[in-house]
Amino acid sequence: MSGPWIAAHEAEPIPGLPGRLPEGEAILWQGTPRWHSFARYGFHLPQFALYFALLLAWYVAESLAAGTASGTALLLGTARLAGLAAAALVLLAGLAALVARTTLYTITTRRVVMRVGMALPITLNLPFRLIDSAGVRLRADGSGDIALTLAAGERVAFVTLWPHVRPWHFARPVPMLRALPDAAQVAAVLGRALSLRAYAPQRNAVAPAAARAVAA
């Protein structure tokens, strides 16, 4: 096939791969996202927690200022809002754990394969010749993301691949290996593989200029 292709995930002859490896191809690395990193950076759990805390504080302050609610009513209302907030945060954390459990990223000597999807698992196959560049974003805890910019004319569906895509890039979705616990090591493996297999090594390697560390 000429472009990236997506297949329904059914039986896997090799975990994470849609078929057996052709002769001469080998697996260089396989791994899954770190669920708590996904919850923190992929689903922005701390930001939501702060939002709910501010919402609770606003509710209490407004109720006290209005003076219309008794102490018991205020306590019950606050407890109800806190319960809803806690349920939402637990849901996000559970979603992150489910994403990590159902995801398997693979780098071979010829391609990147992403087996993703919770309700409907799919497999995205990206031969190296379709990857224009790769950039790694490292965090203080050692985790990070690797974004794979595709060559001109190649596209993947944002909705189909979410949340394994770069946020807010709807017009030209960028597949991402997200919340990797050993992102620097994975980037090095991918960089070497791209350099060996690509037609233009300098263009396709994981460029140091594209890598940037950010505080957790």
C-alpha positions, -999 to 999 in steps of 0.1 A, spaced: 0 0 0 12 35 -8 2 53 23 -3 46 60 -30 20 65 -53 12 94 -66 -23 100 -91 -37 125 -73 -54 153 -83 -91 156 -59 -120 162 -22 -109 163 4 -134 152 29 -112 170 17 -89 198 12 -54 185 16 -63 148 -11 -70 122 10 -99 107 42 -118 108 73 -98 101 87 -101 65 121 -116 61 148 -91 70 126 -70 94 131 -71 131 115 -55 162 137 -29 178 114 -18 206 79 -23 219 62 -5 248 31 10 262 22 45 276 27 52 313 -9 55 325 -3 82 351 17 103 327 -11 99 302 -36 111 329 -15 141 338 -3 153 303 -27 136 279 -60 142 298 -48 171 319 -59 156 352 -42 183 374 -59 211 355 -93 195 359 -87 190 396 -78 227 399 -109 237 380 -131 216 402 -114 230 434 -121 266 422 -157 257 413 -162 243 448 -146 274 464 -168 297 442 -199 277 452 -191 280 490 -183 317 487 -214 325 468 -236 306 492 -221 323 522 -224 357 506 -260 352 497 -269 338 531 -297 318 517 -285 283 526 -283 268 560 -252 251 573 -266 217 565 -277 226 530 -244 242 523 -226 211 535 -248 188 514 -244 209 483 -207 210 487 -205 173 493 -226 167 462 -204 189 440 -173 173 455 -186 138 447 -193 147 411 -158 162 408 -142 131 423 -162 109 399 -151 129 369 -114 127 380 -117 90 387 -132 86 352 -103 104 336 -78 84 355 -96 52 346 -96 63 309 -59 69 310 -53 34 325 -75 19 299 -56 37 271 -23 24 285 -37 -11 288 -50 -13 252 -20 4 235 11 -12 222 37 8 202 62 -10 180 93 2 162 109 -22 137 138 -18 113 113 -6 87 82 10 103 63 23 133 32 3 143 6 17 167 -20 -8 180 -45 15 197 -82 18 205 -103 10 235 -138 0 222 -125 -8 187 -88 -17 186 -71 -8 153 -35 -10 140 -18 19 123 11 10 101 36 37 92 66 27 70 96 49 75 94 63 40 61 80 50 76 97 81 90 132 72 103 140 106 101 129 143 104 151 173 106 141 210 93 161 239 109 151 272 96 158 307 114 160 340 101 126 351 117 109 321 85 104 303 77 121 270 60 120 236 73 114 201 54 131 173 56 116 138 51 142 110 40 125 79 53 132 44 33 157 22 1 141 9 -1 114 36 -29 117 62 -45 98 91 -79 105 106 -77 126 138 -108 111 154 -98 75 145 -64 78 161 -72 101 191 -58 104 217 -26 92 200 -23 124 180 -8 158 185 -34 181 201 -51 207 180 -36 196 147 -68 188 129 -60 199 94 -29 177 93 -30 152 121 3 141 136 5 106 151 22 105 185 37 78 207 24 93 240 34 91 276 64 69 270 82 61 303 116 60 286 111 86 258 148 95 253 158 59 248 129 53 224 138 84 205 173 72 201 162 39 188 138 55 163 164 80 152 190 53 144 164 32 126 152 62 105 188 72 97 196 37 85 165 31 64 155 66 51 165 80 17 174 113 34 188 105 68 194 141 78 158 149 71 142 119 88 164 115 119 150 127 153 167 161 152 182 175 184 166 208 175 132 192 175 137 177 209 129 199 239 127 192 275 99 208 296 94 208 333 68 184 346 
